[in-house]
């Protein structure tokens, strides 16, 4: 049994991605570590992915043993990840990286220290080296609160740089082998429920929600994702690129015990009600937090809700000007964007509320996209067809400018 975490690369048919990831791993910092086992697991069959195999064979790994696993058949992503996770039967812990990831120089040191700190915490289901800047399920900016620690907790599994102790993985695989079924009544984001059967991650989602477990996430990412075109990505997706840690050398990290943290988020990226109460927010502990409006409230049996959804006569209401928006609740910024009331009194989310929410999120893509649309000639033609009286205003302005120049 190896004491240092093994680094496991999941590879399929993206040779340039694999080469880029390997270069980042080779150039990382391992000053305080030795005997690090590197495993490259290649899916696709013996006679496929020759270029991928040549890249895996050709580079020198000076920090320990290198093992290349060439699978004799195409397993698909789900079975491939499960197979790699099962390497915990050989190693005490694993760091798993898909081939389109890229690591920071201190990723290994950070992973080792997180694994050691949380190895005996029964609430922790895994470690993430990536951190989300958008809500994966509905592509809105995500910004967690910062409480002075180097990490926080979410009921969201990581797939772009994840680490597990042997026990954490074995607990999941025992659940997975019971053949759980994703249903429409699961308290999971709707997009997650529609992920294809090739997804291992949706089963980990169900596992941590059902067992009330959490992943540990860093505030500053130690792994980023290029979103390269592949078997499950038809176009390049740079929306999941995040800033990488760039310390000159390893640092001393400040990790909270799970019970100490007031920064815990559920499967919908919503902060837990007990964390708000710890920040002196006067809400009932039996409250469903639905700031993004993505939760089907009928699936939750909470007496109260804090939501962006419509509510006629709420107990309290808040604005959405502060970023992250939950700070409007914490700092008691009054407005009419979010409401606190009995769950039964909420109705569906108004389209106008959602549009305003996107605009106020200050998402660059939204602003850029809106600017591009309204400057297009076809947009202008349609606009003036719908509002012909606006043409009169343009003529008057131009006439006034001409007279002024004369």
Secondary structure, DSSP 8 states (H G I E B T S, - for coil): -BSS-EEEEEESS-HHHHHHHHHHHHTS--TT-----EEEEE-S-TTS-HHHHHHHHHS--TTS-EEEEE-SS---HHHHHHHHHGGGGTBSEEEEEETTEEE-TTHHHHHHHHHHHHTT-TTEEEEES---SB-TTT--B------SSSEEEES----SSEEEEHHHHHHHHHHHTT-----TTSSS-HHHHTS-TT-SHHHHHHHHHHHT-EEEEESSBSEEE---SBTTBSS--GGG---B---SS--------GGG-S-EE-TTS-B-HHHHHHTT----SSEEEETTS-S-GGG---SEEEESS-BSS-SEEE---SSSTHHHHHTT-B-SSEEEEEGGGB----HHHHHHHHHHTT-HHHHHHHHHHHHSHHHHHHHHHHTTHHHHHHHHHHHHHHHHH-
